[in-house]
Amino acid sequence: MYGIGEPKCICVRHWGELVYMRTALERGIVYASGMLKERERRLNRLPQGSGSRGPMDDEMDT
C-alpha cells in the first residue's frame, strides 16, 4: 500500500515547483519578447541591406 501513495506525494511536492517554473517561463517569454522588440527597433534604425535578411538573401532562395 505504501508504494501506491508514494507517486501522489511526489506529484504534490513537485506541483509547486512546476507552477513556479511556469510563471518564471512566462516572465522569461515576456522579457524575451521585449528584448526582441528592442532589437527590431535597433535593426530598423540601421540602413537597408545591413540586416541579416536583405534583397540578396531572397535572390539566393530562387
Secondary structure, 3 states (H helix, E strand, C coil): CHHHHHHHHHHHHHHHHHHHHHHHHHHHHHHHHHHHHHHHHHHHHCCCCCCCCCHHHHHHHC
